[in-house]
Amino acid sequence: MPFVKHGDCRLFYIDKGTGPETILLLHSNFASSRWWEPVSRFLAGPYRLLIPGLRGHGRSCRPDDGYDIANQAGDLGTVIEAAAPETLHLVAHGFSAAVALEYAVRHPEKLCSLVLVAPAPAEGVKTPPEALALFQEMKADRGLLLQAISSIIPSRAPGATIQSLVDEAQAMAPAAFIANAQALSLWHVHDRLRMFRIPTLLIWGDADIVVSYEEVERTMLDIPGSTLEVMPGVGHAPYFETPEPFVDILLDFLLEDFDHYQELRQVEEDESAVMLNL
């Protein structure tokens, strides 16, 4: 499996499938690229898939620092530059939606579309001290970590698969247990989205206990032209709980005609050029 380096950090990614278009799947906090396995079984035929591990997670580096959103967007950019010279579709879950949005506003020319699954709000998240203390406890308390992971995928019965996900979460970099939450407290992007013209879909499960409907709706309203799809009966990771319905929604979106977004971008570029010449 390939690795790339961003600064001193070695980042792991999976590269599978041989389709003409590329989808990059970005996992959330306390997770790894393995969370996308149920979906990748359906997508790796028609698409090429890139599935990186965030720093501090899975087989990527486990540093003590570098978890701010801007730097992790740089991590993502390094993977994209190395593995995807053409444009791609970016799908990001939870915490990593912040990383994806940060990358998207900086490099809109690299993306055909953006899909945000139960996204961290565009205005950022102020994590209360008691929640940070709970994350610290999870480093040493496997039972607490198991309870947390089980609660975000409520339709999946406890079993060997969930136990293996807990194993991976326990192996995270110690700093990552709270660093990602702290990073969200220092980040927001909603004031940079007014001219955002990337076709964007938000997907949210109505049993999500992490991100509320009000939060995901605000993010949708911040992103011009974006749409929201609500999946009934699933929690924070609908792609893991019910992969087939998730893939149906994703493919319906990816197969849409996005030409009007390109037309809008061209109009804005032309208007900007005129203003510069006045």
PETA-V61325 format. One record per run of one state. SS is the DSSP state (@ for helix, = for strand, . for the rest). FROM is the first residue (numbers start at 1). LEN is the number of residues. If there is no record, write none. Layout:
BEGIN
ss = {SS | SS}
from = {FROM | FROM}
len = {LEN | LEN}
END
This chain:
BEGIN
ss = {. | = | . | = | . | = | . | @ | . | = | . | @ | . | = | . | @ | . | @ | = | . | @ | . | @ | . | @ | . | @ | . | @ | . | = | . | @ | . | = | . | @ | . | @ | . | @ | .}
from = {1 | 2 | 7 | 9 | 17 | 21 | 27 | 33 | 44 | 47 | 53 | 69 | 84 | 88 | 94 | 96 | 107 | 108 | 111 | 118 | 129 | 139 | 142 | 153 | 160 | 171 | 176 | 186 | 190 | 193 | 199 | 206 | 213 | 223 | 227 | 232 | 238 | 242 | 243 | 255 | 259 | 278}
len = {1 | 5 | 2 | 8 | 4 | 6 | 6 | 11 | 3 | 6 | 16 | 15 | 4 | 6 | 2 | 11 | 1 | 3 | 7 | 11 | 10 | 3 | 11 | 7 | 11 | 5 | 10 | 4 | 3 | 6 | 7 | 7 | 10 | 4 | 5 | 6 | 4 | 1 | 12 | 4 | 19 | 1}
END
